[in-house]
Amino acid sequence: MGPHTALFVVRSSIRLAAVLGGNAGGIVREDDAALPEIDEWLDVLTDEVSTFFSHPENEPLITGNPALAPHWENMSVKDTPEAREAIFSTYFDLLGPMSVWQRSQNSTFIRACQVAPYVIGHWREEEGPVPWLHLSRSLADVALSHAHINPSLMVRGASGDVLIEQIVDRTPRMLPSVDDSNWETHARQNMFFERAARVFLKSALCNIDQAGSVSPAVLQALVEGVLEPMVEAFGHDEAAPGEDDSQRPSLILLTESLFGSTTAMALNRLQAHPSAFESGSIAAMGAVKAVSKAVFLEAADPRMRSIMSDSLMVGVYGTVLDIAIDRPELFENKKGIPSTSIAAQLIEDIGEALAVTEDPFHSGLLTDLVLSGLREVACRGPAQIRSTDALPWPRVAAQAGARVLIGLADGYEGQENAFMHLFSREQALTLGEVFLRRAAVTTDMLVKPRLTGEVRAIAGGLARGMASDTKALLAAEQWLALCEDVLKLVAANPGVLFDGSAGDPDEQLGTKVIKSVLSPSSAAFTGRDGASLAFGPTLAVAVLMALRAAVRMGPDVEPHLPKIAVVLDRANGLAQQNACAQQWLQLFETLLIQALSGDDISGLDDSTVMKIATNGQGAMVH
């Protein structure tokens, strides 16, 4: 017995269901219902097949096929399991295009279909069930339940049929004991494989049914990249040295709670990257297998299960799969071989980041930011991040998102609710991703020991500035855009506005500059119809102008920051004369440079102020 026979069993069972107009699962499951008649109807089927191929028009199909000819003798099927497997399968494949309903009154055909699931042999009275028989009956049972709901899913060549063919074809590789007649020796392995294959097929068919057609290349990748690593991880006969079954989750529990959902996630992610598998990318396939096996092994670790729920583990799996397909080289060792240990280290580092970091906003942001950091660092980060020996890329990637969240919490310490009132959950995640994206393309922020605190410091400093905006002069969207601009400025001028070695956000020069603009603006603002134009987009530009001026002037600017309040007062005086926002900003920038340079601007008369606002010219006050 072999793969072709097992596939024949499944397909024949589906044909039988179509003939009977219903679900034939009972015939597959209930041995007593059909087994007593096997010998009689096996003879009938053999006669029918032999008669068909003995016809002059059909015999060349056998004699002209080197794979079938050895199983044909004296115009009849040889009386061996191998011969029946090969020629009966060919016979039913040829009948596929014919209308089953047209033959529904043919009792020989119906009975032949009934016998088909058992052509490969029966329950052996002395040796017990053959693993192939167990597997084929189990796959047929799942297939029949789906064929009953959506018959088109299981017709020959459809996605469901191709998937089963892939499972059966790769079974000898995944389960070497499948052909061992002494089945009890490998009972644990056989039973696990049957259970895993059943859950895998059920989940895959449910998702294929929803997605529609799936390419054969993706289905092959699903079997190789998910089911095969699943079996490699757990399908051994005995516990490994030092392994205690009582201290790890039950394989039945893992199978039911995790394998189905990981299969669904894998199909979803593989379908998002079909070209990687249709082009036969060996690297992508190797990376997918390494990631899958790592996830299954980590899911069996009691400590990891205490950190990650099954749903979280599946979410992590989907994110890491995307990276593995896009950047398979990240999961290769120094010899260029896909490494399960690299993938496992990444998952452990993610678990560590989640375990040691508290989400101060109680919003689920921690998990989302850790996964976003993973994507950004892996897919955008320069080669230095991925090749450094001091900090392996999995650790850098896993920690990045946590650093951003901790920084935001530093800035909003004691005012966490204000953060969630300003930003929706989606906006808060976008804000975190703004930081991560810039950090990922600015290597030193993440890998140089002196600067690894910079990401937290920048997030903390900007967040403390946000917290000082007590009148919400800047909306969430404006803060997002401002942070993007500030991060570009900071990346180009490391250590000037935000120093990674400083602990308190209020001690950062960048924070002081932001608060020097926001605090007096909040005090002066009485509404859009008031005397101040320092709100919304105009205020955001003013903050950026002040930060740029501070970068140009360096630490010496700090003693002059209180003068920004005077600059704002003079600019707002212009607003009372119905000046526009552009004039306001022009005046603000000119006076800002003068004030931060140490000049006294209090003596400027109104005509000079108006000239500056109108033409950008005016006497410098010394």
C-alpha positions as CSV (number, residue, x, y, z in Angstrom):
1,M,0.0,0.0,0.0
2,G,1.2,3.5,-0.8
3,P,0.4,7.1,-1.5
4,H,-1.5,6.4,-4.7
5,T,-3.8,4.0,-2.9
6,A,-4.4,6.3,0.0
7,L,-5.3,9.1,-2.4
8,F,-7.5,6.7,-4.3
9,V,-9.4,5.9,-1.1
10,V,-10.1,9.5,-0.4
11,R,-11.2,10.3,-4.0
12,S,-13.3,7.2,-4.2
13,S,-15.1,8.1,-1.0
14,I,-16.0,11.5,-2.4
15,R,-17.3,9.9,-5.6
16,L,-19.4,7.6,-3.5
17,A,-20.8,10.5,-1.6
18,A,-21.8,12.2,-4.9
19,V,-23.4,9.0,-6.2
20,L,-25.5,8.5,-3.0
21,G,-26.4,12.2,-3.0
22,G,-25.2,12.8,0.5
23,N,-22.5,12.4,3.0
24,A,-20.9,9.0,2.9
25,G,-18.9,9.5,6.0
26,G,-20.7,6.7,7.7
27,I,-19.4,4.2,5.2
28,V,-15.9,5.5,5.7
29,R,-16.2,5.3,9.5
30,E,-18.4,2.3,10.1
31,D,-16.3,-0.8,9.2
32,D,-19.1,-3.3,9.8
33,A,-21.4,-1.6,7.3
34,A,-19.2,-2.4,4.3
35,L,-16.5,-4.9,5.2
36,P,-18.5,-8.1,5.1
37,E,-19.1,-7.5,1.4
38,I,-15.6,-6.5,0.4
39,D,-14.5,-9.9,-1.0
40,E,-17.6,-10.2,-3.2
41,W,-17.5,-6.7,-4.6
42,L,-13.8,-6.6,-4.9
43,D,-14.2,-9.4,-7.5
44,V,-17.0,-7.4,-9.2
45,L,-14.7,-4.3,-9.4
46,T,-11.8,-6.4,-10.7
47,D,-13.9,-7.8,-13.4
48,E,-15.3,-4.4,-14.4
49,V,-11.8,-2.9,-14.5
50,S,-10.3,-5.8,-16.4
51,T,-13.2,-5.7,-19.0
52,F,-12.7,-2.0,-19.4
53,F,-9.0,-2.2,-20.2
54,S,-9.3,-5.3,-22.2
55,H,-11.2,-3.4,-24.9
56,P,-8.9,-2.8,-27.9
57,E,-9.4,1.0,-27.6
58,N,-8.4,1.0,-23.9
59,E,-5.7,-1.6,-23.5
60,P,-3.0,0.7,-24.9
61,L,-3.6,2.8,-21.8
62,I,-2.1,0.0,-19.8
63,T,0.3,-1.7,-22.1
64,G,1.7,1.6,-23.4
65,N,2.3,2.9,-19.8
66,P,5.6,1.5,-18.3
67,A,4.2,2.2,-14.8
68,L,1.1,0.1,-15.4
69,A,2.1,-2.6,-17.8
70,P,3.8,-4.7,-15.1
71,H,0.5,-4.9,-13.2
72,W,-1.4,-6.3,-16.2
73,E,-1.4,-10.0,-17.2
74,N,-3.6,-12.1,-19.5
75,M,-6.0,-9.2,-20.1
76,S,-6.6,-8.8,-16.4
77,V,-5.4,-7.0,-13.3
78,K,-2.8,-9.0,-11.4
79,D,-4.0,-10.3,-8.0
80,T,-1.6,-8.1,-6.0
81,P,-2.3,-5.0,-3.8
82,E,0.2,-3.0,-5.9
83,A,-1.5,-3.9,-9.2
84,R,-5.0,-3.0,-7.8
85,E,-3.7,0.2,-6.4
86,A,-2.2,1.3,-9.7
87,I,-4.8,0.2,-12.2
88,F,-7.9,0.8,-10.1
89,S,-6.7,4.4,-9.5
90,T,-6.2,4.9,-13.2
91,Y,-9.7,3.5,-13.9
92,F,-11.4,5.8,-11.5
93,D,-9.4,8.8,-12.8
94,L,-10.6,8.0,-16.3
95,L,-14.1,7.9,-15.1
96,G,-13.8,11.4,-13.5
97,P,-15.0,13.4,-16.5
98,M,-18.1,11.2,-16.8
99,S,-21.3,12.2,-15.2
100,V,-21.6,10.3,-11.9
101,W,-25.3,10.9,-11.9
102,Q,-25.7,9.2,-15.3
103,R,-24.2,6.0,-13.8
104,S,-26.2,6.3,-10.5
105,Q,-28.5,3.4,-11.5
106,N,-25.5,1.1,-12.2
107,S,-25.4,-1.0,-9.1
108,T,-22.0,-2.4,-10.1
109,F,-20.5,1.1,-10.2
110,I,-22.1,2.1,-6.9
111,R,-20.9,-1.0,-5.2
112,A,-17.4,-0.6,-6.8
113,C,-17.3,2.8,-5.2
114,Q,-18.4,1.4,-1.9
115,V,-15.6,-1.1,-2.0
116,A,-13.0,1.4,-3.2
117,P,-12.1,2.7,0.3
118,Y,-11.1,-0.8,1.3
119,V,-9.3,-2.0,-1.8
120,I,-6.0,-1.5,0.0
121,G,-6.8,-4.1,2.6
122,H,-8.9,-4.4,5.7
123,W,-8.3,-4.4,9.4
124,R,-5.7,-7.0,9.9
125,E,-6.9,-9.5,12.4
126,E,-3.5,-10.4,13.7
127,E,-1.5,-7.2,13.1
128,G,-4.0,-4.4,13.6
129,P,-4.8,-1.5,11.3
130,V,-2.4,-0.3,8.6
131,P,-1.3,3.3,9.2
132,W,-2.1,4.2,5.6
133,L,-5.6,2.9,6.1
134,H,-6.0,5.0,9.2
135,L,-4.7,8.1,7.5
136,S,-6.7,7.7,4.3
137,R,-10.0,7.1,6.2
138,S,-9.3,10.1,8.4
139,L,-8.6,12.4,5.4
140,A,-11.6,11.1,3.6
141,D,-13.8,11.8,6.6
142,V,-12.7,15.5,6.7
143,A,-12.9,15.8,2.9
144,L,-16.5,14.4,2.9
145,S,-17.7,16.9,5.4
146,H,-16.5,19.7,3.2
147,A,-17.6,18.1,0.0
148,H,-21.1,17.9,1.4
149,I,-21.1,21.7,2.0
150,N,-19.1,22.8,-1.1
151,P,-18.8,19.9,-3.7
152,S,-16.6,22.1,-6.0
153,L,-13.9,22.2,-3.4
154,M,-13.1,18.5,-3.7
155,V,-13.5,17.8,-7.5
156,R,-10.5,16.5,-9.2
157,G,-7.9,19.3,-9.6
158,A,-9.7,21.7,-7.2
159,S,-7.7,23.2,-4.3
160,G,-9.0,20.7,-1.8
161,D,-8.2,17.7,-3.9
162,V,-4.7,19.1,-4.7
163,L,-4.1,19.7,-1.0
164,I,-5.0,16.1,-0.1
165,E,-2.7,14.9,-2.9
166,Q,0.2,17.0,-1.4
167,I,-0.4,15.6,2.1
168,V,-0.5,12.0,0.8
169,D,2.5,12.4,-1.5
170,R,4.7,13.7,1.4
171,T,3.5,11.3,4.0
172,P,6.3,8.8,3.6
173,R,8.8,11.6,4.2
174,M,6.9,12.9,7.2
175,L,6.0,9.5,8.6
176,P,8.7,6.9,7.7
177,S,6.9,4.3,9.7
178,V,3.8,4.5,7.5
179,D,4.7,1.4,5.7
180,D,5.9,-0.6,8.7
181,S,3.6,-3.6,9.2
182,N,4.5,-3.7,12.9
183,W,2.3,-0.6,13.6
184,E,2.4,-1.0,17.4
185,T,6.1,-0.1,17.5
186,H,5.3,3.4,16.2
187,A,1.8,3.7,17.6
188,R,2.4,7.1,19.3
189,Q,4.0,8.5,16.1
190,N,1.2,7.2,13.9
191,M,-1.6,8.4,16.0
192,F,-0.1,11.9,16.4
193,F,0.5,12.2,12.6
194,E,-3.1,11.1,11.9
195,R,-4.5,13.7,14.4
196,A,-2.2,16.4,13.2
197,A,-3.0,15.8,9.5
198,R,-6.7,15.8,10.3
199,V,-6.6,19.1,12.1
200,F,-4.4,20.6,9.4
201,L,-6.7,19.5,6.6
202,K,-9.8,20.6,8.3
203,S,-8.4,24.1,9.0
204,A,-7.0,24.5,5.5
205,L,-10.2,23.4,3.8
206,C,-12.2,25.8,5.9
207,N,-10.0,28.7,4.8
208,I,-9.7,27.6,1.2
209,D,-13.4,27.5,1.1
210,Q,-13.5,31.1,2.2
211,A,-10.6,32.3,0.0
212,G,-11.6,30.5,-3.2
213,S,-9.0,28.9,-5.4
214,V,-5.4,28.6,-4.0
215,S,-2.5,27.9,-6.3
216,P,-0.9,24.4,-6.2
217,A,2.5,26.1,-5.3
218,V,1.0,27.7,-2.2
219,L,-0.7,24.5,-1.2
220,Q,2.6,22.6,-1.5
221,A,4.3,25.3,0.5
222,L,1.5,24.9,3.2
223,V,2.2,21.2,3.6
224,E,6.0,21.5,3.5
225,G,6.1,24.7,5.6
226,V,3.5,23.8,8.3
227,L,2.5,20.2,8.5
228,E,5.9,18.8,8.0
229,P,7.6,21.0,10.7
230,M,4.7,20.2,13.0
231,V,5.5,16.5,12.6
232,E,9.2,17.1,13.0
233,A,8.6,19.0,16.2
234,F,6.3,16.5,17.9
235,G,6.0,13.4,15.8
236,H,8.7,11.3,17.4
237,D,8.0,8.0,19.1
238,E,9.6,8.6,22.5
239,A,10.3,11.6,24.7
240,A,13.7,13.2,24.0
241,P,16.5,12.8,26.6
242,G,15.6,14.9,29.6
243,E,12.1,15.6,28.3
244,D,9.2,15.0,30.7
245,D,5.8,14.7,29.1
246,S,4.1,15.6,32.3
247,Q,5.8,19.0,32.3
248,R,4.7,20.1,28.8
249,P,1.3,20.7,27.3
250,S,-0.5,17.7,26.0
251,L,0.0,17.1,22.3
252,I,-3.7,16.6,22.0
253,L,-4.2,20.1,23.6
254,L,-1.6,21.6,21.3
255,T,-3.2,19.9,18.2
256,E,-6.7,21.1,19.0
257,S,-5.9,24.6,20.3
258,L,-2.9,25.7,18.2
259,F,-2.4,23.6,15.0
260,G,-5.6,24.6,13.4
261,S,-5.2,28.3,13.9
262,T,-1.5,28.3,12.9
263,T,-2.5,26.5,9.7
264,A,-5.1,29.1,9.0
265,M,-2.6,31.9,9.6
266,A,0.0,30.3,7.5
267,L,-2.3,29.9,4.5
268,N,-3.3,33.5,4.9
269,R,0.3,34.7,4.9
270,L,1.5,32.4,2.1
271,Q,-1.4,33.5,-0.1
272,A,-0.2,37.1,0.5
273,H,3.2,36.2,-1.1
274,P,2.3,33.7,-3.9
275,S,5.1,34.7,-6.2
276,A,7.7,33.5,-3.6
277,F,6.5,29.9,-4.0
278,E,5.3,29.9,-7.6
279,S,8.9,30.9,-8.5
280,G,10.2,28.0,-6.4
281,S,12.2,30.1,-3.9
282,I,14.2,27.5,-1.9
283,A,15.3,30.2,0.6
284,A,11.7,31.3,1.4
285,M,10.6,27.8,1.8
286,G,13.4,27.0,4.1
287,A,12.8,30.1,6.2
288,V,9.0,29.3,6.5
289,K,9.8,25.7,7.7
290,A,12.3,27.0,10.3
291,V,9.8,29.6,11.6
292,S,7.0,27.1,11.8
293,K,9.0,24.5,13.7
294,A,10.3,27.1,16.1
295,V,6.8,28.3,16.8
296,F,5.6,24.8,17.5
297,L,8.5,24.1,19.8
298,E,8.1,27.3,21.7
299,A,4.4,26.8,22.0
300,A,5.2,23.6,23.9
301,D,7.4,25.4,26.4
302,P,5.4,26.0,29.7
303,R,7.2,29.3,30.3
304,M,6.4,30.6,26.9
305,R,2.8,29.6,27.2
306,S,2.6,31.5,30.5
307,I,3.7,34.7,28.5
308,M,1.8,34.2,25.3
309,S,-1.7,33.0,24.8
310,D,-2.5,30.8,21.8
311,S,-4.0,33.7,19.9
312,L,-0.9,35.9,20.6
313,M,1.4,33.1,19.5
314,V,-0.5,32.8,16.3
315,G,-0.3,36.6,15.8
316,V,3.5,36.5,16.4
317,Y,3.7,33.5,14.0
318,G,2.0,35.5,11.2
319,T,4.3,38.5,11.6
320,V,7.4,36.4,11.7
321,L,6.2,34.4,8.6
322,D,5.9,37.6,6.6
323,I,9.4,38.5,7.5
324,A,10.7,35.0,6.7
325,I,9.1,35.2,3.2
326,D,10.3,38.7,2.5
327,R,13.8,38.3,4.1
328,P,14.7,34.6,4.3
329,E,18.3,35.4,4.7
330,L,17.6,36.7,8.2
331,F,16.8,33.1,9.3
332,E,20.0,31.6,7.8
333,N,23.1,30.7,9.8
334,K,26.6,31.7,8.7
335,K,26.6,28.7,6.3
336,G,23.5,29.9,4.6
337,I,21.3,27.2,6.0
338,P,17.8,28.0,7.4
339,S,18.0,27.9,11.2
340,T,15.2,27.0,13.6
341,S,17.4,28.3,16.4
342,I,17.4,31.8,15.0
343,A,13.6,31.8,14.6
344,A,13.3,30.3,18.1
345,Q,15.6,33.0,19.6
346,L,13.4,35.7,17.9
347,I,10.2,34.3,19.5
348,E,11.9,34.0,22.9
349,D,13.1,37.6,22.7
350,I,9.6,38.7,21.8
351,G,8.3,36.8,24.8
352,E,11.0,38.4,27.0
353,A,10.1,41.9,25.8
354,L,6.4,41.2,26.6
355,A,7.2,39.6,30.0
356,V,9.4,42.4,31.4
357,T,7.6,45.4,30.0
358,E,4.4,46.7,31.5
359,D,1.8,48.4,29.3
360,P,1.1,51.6,31.2
361,F,-1.8,52.6,29.0
362,H,-3.6,49.2,29.4
363,S,-4.5,49.3,25.7
364,G,-2.8,46.3,24.2
365,L,-0.3,48.7,22.6
366,L,2.7,46.8,23.9
367,T,2.0,43.7,21.8
368,D,1.2,45.7,18.7
369,L,4.3,47.9,19.0
370,V,6.6,44.9,19.6
371,L,5.4,43.3,16.4
372,S,5.6,46.6,14.5
373,G,9.2,47.0,15.7
374,L,9.9,43.5,14.5
375,R,8.6,44.3,11.1
376,E,10.4,47.7,10.8
377,V,13.8,46.5,12.0
378,A,13.8,43.3,10.0
379,C,12.5,44.8,6.7
380,R,13.8,48.4,6.8
381,G,16.8,48.2,9.0
382,P,20.3,48.5,7.4
383,A,22.6,45.5,7.2
384,Q,24.4,46.7,10.3
385,I,21.4,45.8,12.5
386,R,21.1,42.4,11.1
387,S,24.8,41.5,11.1
388,T,26.0,42.9,14.4
389,D,27.5,40.3,16.8
390,A,27.1,42.4,19.9
391,L,23.3,42.6,19.6
392,P,21.7,39.8,17.4
393,W,19.0,41.2,15.2
394,P,16.2,39.2,16.9
395,R,16.9,41.0,20.2
396,V,17.2,44.4,18.6
397,A,13.9,43.8,16.7
398,A,12.1,42.5,19.7
399,Q,13.1,45.3,22.0
400,A,12.5,48.2,19.7
401,G,8.8,48.5,20.2
402,A,9.0,48.1,24.0
403,R,11.5,51.0,24.1
404,V,9.2,53.3,22.3
405,L,6.3,52.4,24.6
406,I,8.4,52.9,27.7
407,G,9.5,56.3,26.4
408,L,5.9,57.4,25.8
409,A,5.1,56.3,29.3
410,D,8.0,58.3,30.7
411,G,6.6,61.4,29.1
412,Y,3.1,60.9,30.3
413,E,4.0,59.6,33.7
414,G,1.0,60.1,36.0
415,Q,-1.1,61.3,33.0
416,E,-1.5,58.1,31.1
417,N,-5.2,58.7,30.6
418,A,-4.5,62.0,28.8
419,F,-2.4,60.1,26.2
420,M,-5.3,57.8,25.4
421,H,-7.7,60.8,25.3
422,L,-5.5,62.6,22.8
423,F,-4.9,59.5,20.6
424,S,-7.2,56.8,19.4
425,R,-5.8,53.3,19.7
426,E,-5.1,53.3,16.0
427,Q,-3.4,56.7,16.2
428,A,-1.3,55.7,19.2
429,L,-0.1,52.7,17.2
430,T,0.7,54.9,14.2
431,L,2.7,57.2,16.5
432,G,4.7,54.3,17.8
433,E,5.4,53.2,14.2
434,V,6.6,56.7,13.3
435,F,9.3,56.3,16.0
436,L,10.1,52.7,14.9
437,R,10.3,53.5,11.2
438,R,12.9,56.3,11.8
439,A,14.8,54.2,14.3
440,A,15.0,51.3,11.9
441,V,16.7,53.3,9.2
442,T,18.9,55.1,11.7
443,T,21.2,52.2,12.8
444,D,23.0,53.8,15.7
445,M,19.7,54.4,17.6
446,L,19.3,50.6,18.1
447,V,22.7,49.0,18.1
448,K,25.4,51.3,19.5
449,P,25.6,50.9,23.3
450,R,26.0,54.7,23.8
451,L,22.8,55.5,21.8
452,T,20.5,52.5,22.5
453,G,18.6,54.7,25.0
454,E,18.0,57.4,22.4
455,V,14.8,55.9,21.1
456,R,13.3,55.9,24.6
457,A,14.7,59.4,25.3
458,I,13.2,60.9,22.1
459,A,9.8,59.3,22.7
460,G,9.8,60.4,26.3
461,G,10.8,64.0,25.4
462,L,8.2,64.4,22.7
463,A,5.6,62.8,24.9
464,R,6.4,65.2,27.8
465,G,5.9,68.0,25.3
466,M,2.5,66.6,24.3
467,A,1.5,66.3,27.9
468,S,2.2,70.0,28.3
469,D,-0.3,70.9,25.7
470,T,-3.1,71.3,28.2
471,K,-5.5,73.0,25.9
472,A,-5.1,70.5,23.0
473,L,-3.8,73.2,20.7
474,L,-2.5,70.4,18.5
475,A,-4.7,67.6,17.3
476,A,-3.5,64.0,17.2
477,E,-3.0,64.2,13.4
478,Q,-0.8,67.3,13.9
479,W,1.3,65.7,16.5
480,L,1.8,62.7,14.3
481,A,3.1,64.9,11.4
482,L,5.2,67.0,13.8
483,C,6.8,63.9,15.3
484,E,7.7,62.7,11.9
485,D,9.5,66.0,11.1
486,V,11.2,66.1,14.5
487,L,12.5,62.6,14.2
488,K,14.1,63.5,10.9
489,L,15.8,66.4,12.5
490,V,16.9,64.3,15.5
491,A,18.3,61.5,13.3
492,A,20.4,64.0,11.4
493,N,21.7,65.7,14.6
494,P,22.2,62.9,17.2
495,G,22.6,63.9,20.8
496,V,21.7,67.6,20.4
497,L,18.0,67.7,21.3
498,F,17.7,64.3,23.0
499,D,20.5,62.6,24.9
500,G,20.0,58.8,25.4
501,S,22.0,59.0,28.7
502,A,19.6,61.5,30.3
503,G,16.9,60.0,32.5
504,D,14.3,62.7,33.1
505,P,12.5,63.9,29.9
506,D,12.3,67.4,31.4
507,E,16.1,67.5,31.3
508,Q,16.2,67.1,27.6
509,L,16.9,70.2,25.5
510,G,14.3,69.2,23.0
511,T,11.6,68.9,25.7
512,K,12.5,72.3,27.1
513,V,12.2,73.9,23.6
514,I,8.8,72.3,23.0
515,K,7.5,73.4,26.4
516,S,8.9,76.9,25.9
517,V,6.6,77.2,22.9
518,L,3.6,75.3,24.1
519,S,3.2,76.6,27.6
520,P,2.9,80.3,26.8
521,S,0.8,79.4,23.8
522,S,-1.6,77.6,26.0
523,A,-1.7,80.5,28.5
524,A,-2.5,83.0,25.7
525,F,-5.1,80.9,23.8
526,T,-8.7,81.9,24.5
527,G,-10.2,80.4,21.3
528,R,-9.8,80.7,17.5
529,D,-11.4,84.1,17.6
530,G,-9.0,85.4,20.2
531,A,-5.7,87.2,19.9
532,S,-3.4,84.2,19.3
533,L,-2.7,82.4,16.1
534,A,-0.5,79.8,17.9
535,F,-2.6,76.8,17.5
536,G,-3.1,73.9,15.0
537,P,-0.8,73.8,12.0
538,T,0.7,77.2,12.7
539,L,1.8,76.2,16.1
540,A,3.2,72.9,14.8
541,V,5.4,74.9,12.4
542,A,6.5,77.2,15.2
543,V,7.6,74.3,17.4
544,L,9.6,72.9,14.5
545,M,11.2,76.3,13.8
546,A,12.2,76.5,17.5
547,L,13.8,73.0,17.5
548,R,15.7,73.8,14.3
549,A,17.0,77.0,15.8
550,A,18.1,75.1,18.9
551,V,20.0,72.5,16.7
552,R,21.8,75.3,14.9
553,M,22.8,77.1,18.1
554,G,23.5,74.1,20.3
555,P,23.4,74.0,24.2
556,D,24.1,77.7,24.5
557,V,20.5,78.4,23.5
558,E,19.1,77.0,26.7
559,P,19.4,80.2,28.9
560,H,17.5,82.2,26.2
561,L,14.5,79.8,25.9
562,P,12.3,81.9,28.3
563,K,12.5,84.7,25.6
564,I,10.3,82.5,23.4
565,A,7.3,83.7,25.5
566,V,8.2,87.3,24.5
567,V,8.5,86.3,20.8
568,L,5.0,84.7,21.0
569,D,3.6,87.8,22.7
570,R,4.9,90.1,20.0
571,A,3.6,87.7,17.2
572,N,0.2,87.6,18.9
573,G,0.2,91.3,19.0
574,L,0.5,91.2,15.3
575,A,-2.5,88.9,15.2
576,Q,-4.6,91.6,16.7
577,Q,-4.0,93.6,13.6
578,N,-5.6,90.9,11.5
579,A,-2.3,89.5,10.2
580,C,-2.5,86.1,8.5
581,A,-0.8,82.9,9.7
582,Q,2.0,83.2,7.1
583,Q,2.9,86.7,8.4
584,W,2.7,85.5,12.0
585,L,5.1,82.7,11.3
586,Q,7.5,85.0,9.4
587,L,7.6,87.3,12.3
588,F,7.9,84.5,14.8
589,E,10.9,83.0,13.0
590,T,12.8,86.2,12.6
591,L,12.3,87.3,16.2
592,L,13.0,83.8,17.4
593,I,16.5,83.8,15.9
594,Q,17.2,87.2,17.4
595,A,15.9,86.2,20.8
596,L,17.8,82.9,21.0
597,S,21.0,84.7,19.8
598,G,20.8,86.8,22.9
599,D,19.2,89.9,21.4
600,D,16.7,92.1,23.2
601,I,13.5,92.2,21.1
602,S,11.3,94.0,23.6
603,G,12.3,97.4,22.2
604,L,11.0,96.8,18.7
605,D,8.3,99.3,17.7
606,D,5.1,98.2,15.9
607,S,6.1,99.5,12.5
608,T,9.3,97.5,12.6
609,V,7.3,94.4,13.6
610,M,4.9,94.9,10.8
611,K,7.7,95.4,8.3
612,I,9.3,92.1,9.4
613,A,5.9,90.3,9.1
614,T,5.2,91.8,5.7
615,N,8.6,91.7,4.0
616,G,10.8,89.6,6.2
617,Q,13.0,92.6,6.8
618,G,13.7,94.8,9.8
619,A,16.4,96.2,11.9
620,M,18.2,93.7,14.0
621,V,18.1,94.8,17.6
622,H,21.5,94.7,19.4
